[in-house]
């Protein structure tokens, strides 16, 4: 997986988080369709994307928002 993006996010309590987005490389037979993306915090905790700007920390269930 390749790191394709980094951005900051905040929780409702104001806690700051750093998010990394990884994408699987596209196979040559699948050109034109993007590989799957994985979202995680820099400490390794997994995120579930709820929208382009809203994510849920899998471990705690806390929702965080892109800033």
C-alpha positions as CSV (number, residue, x, y, z in Angstrom):
1,X,0.0,0.0,0.0
2,X,1.2,3.5,-0.8
3,X,0.7,6.6,1.4
4,X,-1.4,8.9,-0.8
5,X,-2.6,11.6,1.5
6,X,-2.2,13.1,5.0
7,X,-4.7,15.5,6.7
8,X,-5.7,16.7,10.2
9,X,-8.9,15.9,11.9
10,X,-10.6,16.9,15.2
11,X,-12.9,15.2,17.6
12,X,-16.0,16.8,19.2
13,X,-13.8,17.4,22.3
14,X,-11.3,19.4,20.2
15,X,-8.7,16.7,20.3
16,X,-6.4,16.8,17.3
17,X,-5.6,13.8,15.1
18,X,-3.4,13.2,12.1
19,X,-4.9,10.9,9.5
20,X,-3.0,8.9,6.8
21,X,-4.6,7.5,3.7
22,X,-3.1,4.4,2.0
23,X,-4.2,3.1,-1.3
24,X,-3.4,-0.3,-2.9
25,X,-1.7,0.0,-6.2
26,X,-3.8,-0.5,-9.3
27,X,-3.2,-3.7,-11.2
28,X,-2.5,-3.2,-14.9
29,X,-5.7,-5.0,-15.8
30,X,-7.7,-2.6,-13.6
31,X,-6.3,0.6,-15.1
32,X,-8.8,3.5,-14.8
33,X,-10.3,2.2,-11.5
34,X,-8.6,3.3,-8.3
35,X,-7.3,0.8,-5.7
36,X,-9.0,0.5,-2.3
37,X,-8.2,3.1,0.3
38,X,-7.4,2.5,4.0
39,X,-7.7,5.3,6.6
40,X,-5.7,5.2,9.8
41,X,-4.4,7.5,12.5
42,X,-0.6,8.1,12.7
43,X,-0.6,5.9,15.8
44,X,-2.0,3.0,13.7
45,X,-5.6,3.0,14.9
46,X,-8.0,2.1,12.0
47,X,-10.7,4.5,10.8
48,X,-14.0,3.8,9.1
49,X,-14.9,6.5,6.6
50,X,-18.4,7.8,7.1
51,X,-18.2,10.5,4.4
52,X,-15.4,12.6,2.8
53,X,-15.0,14.6,6.0
54,X,-16.3,12.3,8.8
55,X,-14.6,9.2,10.2
56,X,-15.1,6.9,13.1
57,X,-12.2,5.5,15.2
58,X,-12.8,1.8,15.1
59,X,-11.3,1.1,18.5
60,X,-13.2,3.7,20.5
61,X,-16.2,4.6,18.2
62,X,-15.4,8.3,18.5
63,X,-16.3,10.3,15.4
64,X,-13.7,12.8,14.1
65,X,-14.0,15.4,11.4
66,X,-11.5,16.6,8.7
67,X,-10.3,20.2,9.2
